[in-house]
């Protein structure tokens, strides 16, 4: 019986390319390769999440959003530990 040729999916092709390019020899080397490949992807995703959460781009991190500067935080808006909900408010 003839051996069937397996059709590779896009993820299979990517994995094959990674293995051929980096030629990891053990589990630690595979882990290092995965970190090297996916770190930029995760970093970009986290930067996007932070920008969405903060409301401004990371390159503007030295600036305080105008809405926070204009806000006068009353004492009753603090939490149980006396912390203000706005990190830059008094």
N, CA and C atoms as a LAMMPS dump frame, in Angstrom:
ITEM: TIMESTEP
0
ITEM: NUMBER OF ATOMS
270
ITEM: BOX BOUNDS ff ff ff
-5.0000000000000000e+02 5.0000000000000000e+02
-5.0000000000000000e+02 5.0000000000000000e+02
-5.0000000000000000e+02 5.0000000000000000e+02
ITEM: ATOMS id mol type element x y z
1 1 1 N 0.84 -1.174 0
2 1 2 C 0 0 0
3 1 3 C 0.892 1.246 0
4 2 1 N 0.591 2.19 -0.85
5 2 2 C 1.38 3.414 -0.971
6 2 3 C 1.099 4.344 0.202
7 3 1 N 2.157 4.996 0.626
8 3 2 C 2.021 5.941 1.737
9 3 3 C 1.393 7.232 1.22
10 4 1 N 0.357 7.7 1.92
11 4 2 C -0.316 8.946 1.555
12 4 3 C 0.524 10.143 1.939
13 5 1 N 0.524 11.143 1.076
14 5 2 C 1.212 12.376 1.4
15 5 3 C 0.26 13.239 2.228
16 6 1 N 0.738 13.656 3.398
17 6 2 C -0.084 14.452 4.293
18 6 3 C -0.116 15.895 3.8
19 7 1 N -1.299 16.488 3.75
20 7 2 C -1.449 17.886 3.359
21 7 3 C -1.226 18.749 4.596
22 8 1 N -0.248 19.638 4.498
23 8 2 C 0.087 20.487 5.641
24 8 3 C -0.816 21.715 5.686
25 9 1 N -1.268 22.028 6.87
26 9 2 C -2.075 23.228 7.099
27 9 3 C -1.121 24.407 7.304
28 10 1 N -1.623 25.64 7.251
29 10 2 C -0.738 26.794 7.512
30 10 3 C 0.008 26.695 8.853
31 11 1 N -0.649 26.297 9.963
32 11 2 C 0.116 26.149 11.21
33 11 3 C 1.2 25.075 11.115
34 12 1 N 0.915 23.987 10.373
35 12 2 C 1.928 22.942 10.181
36 12 3 C 3.132 23.498 9.423
37 13 1 N 2.86 24.31 8.403
38 13 2 C 3.946 24.908 7.625
39 13 3 C 4.782 25.854 8.472
40 14 1 N 4.132 26.634 9.32
41 14 2 C 4.859 27.552 10.207
42 14 3 C 5.74 26.764 11.171
43 15 1 N 5.184 25.724 11.761
44 15 2 C 5.95 24.896 12.695
45 15 3 C 7.144 24.253 11.991
46 16 1 N 6.923 23.784 10.784
47 16 2 C 8.001 23.158 10.012
48 16 3 C 9.112 24.165 9.731
49 17 1 N 8.735 25.389 9.338
50 17 2 C 9.724 26.429 9.076
51 17 3 C 10.509 26.781 10.335
52 18 1 N 9.817 26.868 11.456
53 18 2 C 10.484 27.183 12.724
54 18 3 C 11.493 26.093 13.063
55 19 1 N 11.09 24.855 12.944
56 19 2 C 11.976 23.741 13.278
57 19 3 C 13.194 23.702 12.34
58 20 1 N 12.965 23.982 11.054
59 20 2 C 14.074 23.978 10.098
60 20 3 C 15.009 25.164 10.317
61 21 1 N 14.46 26.313 10.653
62 21 2 C 15.267 27.523 10.833
63 21 3 C 16.084 27.472 12.117
64 22 1 N 15.444 27.151 13.228
65 22 2 C 16.102 27.218 14.532
66 22 3 C 16.723 25.892 14.976
67 23 1 N 16.236 24.794 14.476
68 23 2 C 16.72 23.453 14.806
69 23 3 C 16.934 23.238 16.308
70 24 1 N 15.88 23.433 17.098
71 24 2 C 16.019 23.23 18.551
72 24 3 C 16.308 21.761 18.86
73 25 1 N 17.151 21.537 19.85
74 25 2 C 17.582 20.178 20.198
75 25 3 C 16.894 19.625 21.447
76 26 1 N 16.342 20.497 22.273
77 26 2 C 15.682 20.025 23.484
78 26 3 C 14.529 20.965 23.849
79 27 1 N 13.84 20.634 24.917
80 27 2 C 12.66 21.403 25.326
81 27 3 C 13.008 22.851 25.656
82 28 1 N 14.152 23.083 26.287
83 28 2 C 14.56 24.449 26.635
84 28 3 C 14.786 25.285 25.384
85 29 1 N 15.424 24.704 24.385
86 29 2 C 15.651 25.438 23.134
87 29 3 C 14.331 25.738 22.426
88 30 1 N 13.394 24.804 22.485
89 30 2 C 12.072 25.044 21.89
90 30 3 C 11.39 26.192 22.623
91 31 1 N 11.476 26.187 23.945
92 31 2 C 10.875 27.261 24.749
93 31 3 C 11.507 28.615 24.412
94 32 1 N 12.814 28.642 24.24
95 32 2 C 13.508 29.883 23.883
96 32 3 C 13.061 30.388 22.515
97 33 1 N 12.905 29.478 21.565
98 33 2 C 12.454 29.849 20.223
99 33 3 C 11.036 30.425 20.282
100 34 1 N 10.165 29.777 21.033
101 34 2 C 8.78 30.25 21.151
102 34 3 C 8.759 31.655 21.762
103 35 1 N 9.552 31.882 22.805
104 35 2 C 9.626 33.213 23.42
105 35 3 C 10.113 34.245 22.415
106 36 1 N 11.142 33.893 21.674
107 36 2 C 11.731 34.825 20.708
108 36 3 C 10.736 35.198 19.606
109 37 1 N 9.949 34.238 19.181
110 37 2 C 8.996 34.476 18.099
111 37 3 C 7.759 35.222 18.588
112 38 1 N 7.219 34.816 19.728
113 38 2 C 5.954 35.38 20.179
114 38 3 C 6.076 36.607 21.077
115 39 1 N 7.237 36.889 21.61
116 39 2 C 7.402 38.054 22.489
117 39 3 C 6.958 39.355 21.822
118 40 1 N 7.372 39.625 20.583
119 40 2 C 6.917 40.875 19.953
120 40 3 C 5.4 40.938 19.763
121 41 1 N 4.786 39.793 19.517
122 41 2 C 3.331 39.752 19.339
123 41 3 C 2.639 40.084 20.652
124 42 1 N 3.072 39.448 21.745
125 42 2 C 2.471 39.71 23.047
126 42 3 C 2.743 41.145 23.502
127 43 1 N 3.941 41.639 23.231
128 43 2 C 4.28 43.004 23.617
129 43 3 C 3.369 44.014 22.91
130 44 1 N 3.154 43.805 21.626
131 44 2 C 2.275 44.709 20.87
132 44 3 C 0.846 44.641 21.406
133 45 1 N 0.384 43.441 21.736
134 45 2 C -0.971 43.285 22.278
135 45 3 C -1.099 43.986 23.628
136 46 1 N -0.099 43.838 24.485
137 46 2 C -0.138 44.483 25.801
138 46 3 C -0.074 46.006 25.685
139 47 1 N 0.727 46.514 24.749
140 47 2 C 0.782 47.965 24.546
141 47 3 C -0.583 48.484 24.111
142 48 1 N -1.237 47.744 23.227
143 48 2 C -2.577 48.137 22.793
144 48 3 C -3.565 48.142 23.944
145 49 1 N -3.493 47.132 24.796
146 49 2 C -4.369 47.065 25.967
147 49 3 C -4.118 48.239 26.904
148 50 1 N -2.843 48.571 27.139
149 50 2 C -2.52 49.689 28.029
150 50 3 C -2.989 51.01 27.431
151 51 1 N -2.802 51.174 26.127
152 51 2 C -3.258 52.407 25.482
153 51 3 C -4.771 52.528 25.613
154 52 1 N -5.461 51.427 25.412
155 52 2 C -6.915 51.428 25.546
156 52 3 C -7.326 51.737 26.985
157 53 1 N -6.643 51.15 27.943
158 53 2 C -6.963 51.344 29.361
159 53 3 C -6.661 52.776 29.816
160 54 1 N -5.485 53.298 29.426
161 54 2 C -5.076 54.622 29.873
162 54 3 C -5.729 55.749 29.083
163 55 1 N -6.048 55.477 27.836
164 55 2 C -6.677 56.495 27.006
165 55 3 C -5.7 57.344 26.223
166 56 1 N -4.414 57.017 26.282
167 56 2 C -3.418 57.719 25.477
168 56 3 C -2.274 56.767 25.153
169 57 1 N -1.515 57.116 24.131
170 57 2 C -0.434 56.258 23.655
171 57 3 C 0.72 56.213 24.649
172 58 1 N 1.465 55.104 24.705
173 58 2 C 2.602 54.991 25.622
174 58 3 C 3.657 56.068 25.401
175 59 1 N 3.786 56.592 24.179
176 59 2 C 4.777 57.637 23.922
177 59 3 C 4.408 58.934 24.608
178 60 1 N 3.175 59.033 25.069
179 60 2 C 2.711 60.232 25.759
180 60 3 C 2.725 60.028 27.272
181 61 1 N 3.425 59.02 27.767
182 61 2 C 3.33 58.651 29.178
183 61 3 C 3.788 59.745 30.143
184 62 1 N 4.554 60.727 29.685
185 62 2 C 4.991 61.8 30.573
186 62 3 C 3.909 62.857 30.751
187 63 1 N 2.919 62.829 29.903
188 63 2 C 1.842 63.826 29.965
189 63 3 C 0.685 63.305 30.797
190 64 1 N 0.069 64.183 31.517
191 64 2 C -1.119 63.832 32.289
192 64 3 C -2.323 64.267 31.474
193 65 1 N -3.286 63.363 31.237
194 65 2 C -4.462 63.762 30.469
195 65 3 C -5.138 64.984 31.074
196 66 1 N -5.584 65.895 30.227
197 66 2 C -6.186 67.152 30.652
198 66 3 C -7.374 66.916 31.576
199 67 1 N -8.163 65.9 31.338
200 67 2 C -9.342 65.626 32.163
201 67 3 C -8.939 65.384 33.614
202 68 1 N -7.813 64.755 33.848
203 68 2 C -7.366 64.492 35.221
204 68 3 C -6.879 65.783 35.875
205 69 1 N -6.157 66.624 35.124
206 69 2 C -5.68 67.888 35.678
207 69 3 C -6.832 68.799 36.073
208 70 1 N -7.903 68.773 35.304
209 70 2 C -9.049 69.651 35.554
210 70 3 C -9.955 69.118 36.657
211 71 1 N -9.752 67.888 37.077
212 71 2 C -10.62 67.27 38.074
213 71 3 C -10.132 67.598 39.476
214 72 1 N -11.022 68.131 40.284
215 72 2 C -10.727 68.385 41.681
216 72 3 C -11.374 67.249 42.454
217 73 1 N -10.589 66.317 42.968
218 73 2 C -11.111 65.116 43.61
219 73 3 C -11.506 65.395 45.053
220 74 1 N -12.796 65.329 45.376
221 74 2 C -13.214 65.525 46.768
222 74 3 C -12.831 64.321 47.626
223 75 1 N -12.697 64.541 48.938
224 75 2 C -12.308 63.48 49.864
225 75 3 C -13.268 62.284 49.829
226 76 1 N -14.588 62.549 49.634
227 76 2 C -15.552 61.445 49.682
228 76 3 C -15.455 60.531 48.464
229 77 1 N -14.65 60.89 47.444
230 77 2 C -14.505 60.006 46.289
231 77 3 C -13.329 59.044 46.471
232 78 1 N -12.683 59.081 47.619
233 78 2 C -11.576 58.17 47.876
234 78 3 C -12.116 56.811 48.333
235 79 1 N -11.285 55.778 48.132
236 79 2 C -11.714 54.444 48.562
237 79 3 C -11.501 54.28 50.064
238 80 1 N -11.744 53.087 50.587
239 80 2 C -11.651 52.83 52.024
240 80 3 C -10.255 53.066 52.595
241 81 1 N -9.228 52.987 51.755
242 81 2 C -7.862 53.17 52.227
243 81 3 C -7.372 54.597 52.027
244 82 1 N -8.275 55.498 51.6
245 82 2 C -7.902 56.886 51.405
246 82 3 C -7.23 57.162 50.077
247 83 1 N -7.289 56.203 49.145
248 83 2 C -6.662 56.397 47.843
249 83 3 C -7.636 57.061 46.886
250 84 1 N -7.119 57.965 46.082
251 84 2 C -7.916 58.644 45.072
252 84 3 C -8.083 57.721 43.869
253 85 1 N -9.251 57.75 43.198
254 85 2 C -9.418 56.927 42.005
255 85 3 C -8.572 57.417 40.84
256 86 1 N -8.084 58.661 40.904
257 86 2 C -7.222 59.21 39.871
258 86 3 C -5.8 59.237 40.413
259 87 1 N -4.859 58.535 39.767
260 87 2 C -3.497 58.454 40.319
261 87 3 C -2.78 59.783 40.384
262 88 1 N -3.165 60.775 39.565
263 88 2 C -2.469 62.05 39.568
264 88 3 C -3.222 63.129 40.362
265 89 1 N -4.345 62.782 40.92
266 89 2 C -5.125 63.743 41.702
267 89 3 C -4.587 63.801 43.125
268 90 1 N -4.776 64.92 43.813
269 90 2 C -4.285 65.043 45.199
270 90 3 C -4.99 64.105 46.156
